[in-house]
Amino acid sequence: MDLARAVPAALEKHPAVHAVRLVGSCATGRAHELSDWDFLIGTNDFRSVEGDLPALVASLAPLSEQWDPYSDRACYMLLLRGPTKIDLIFPGEKRRWSPAWAPSPETLEAIDRHFWDWILWLEQKRRGGRRSQLEKSLRDLFELMLGPMGVVGQPRSSTDAVDSYLAARSELELQFGTRVPRVLEEEVRPVLMR
């Protein structure tokens, strides 16, 4: 799928979307195999577009979709097979970071969706040589997700984070008597091992 065309085509069907612009490494030719696709979305009615996003992106067949709880701007994140990460960024919509995740039977699946999106993003930064951003983001991952899940020590790498996450998730699944789907793990984890 040609995402540079498919994403604008999907979103521009909405009457309140007046611009969809590819930015970042995929736009400048600096992308590597795991680079995410960042699109700036221009709209004159964010609330209307916000409510219609799941239907608008359905043609892209995302494995997961969610709002980024830890972004300074509204950002709708998609994870497609490949794995391919797409961020739909609404630069005119400022937001505050959400509180740290609070694991419960109701939130564990959402935590899992966010973890695999986040860890793929971290791997992109590692491969792109963005060491300081990777270190800061591993701290954020620990404080906002892994620590609340019961992980004791901050991970020093993406691999450490995956190992810690999987152990904590298993414990919480036992505690809550639930099991989250493994579709995202099966899609993302193999590329982390390369």
Order of alpha helices (4+ residues) and beta strands (2+ residues): alpha-beta-alpha-beta-alpha-beta-beta-beta-alpha-alpha-alpha-alpha
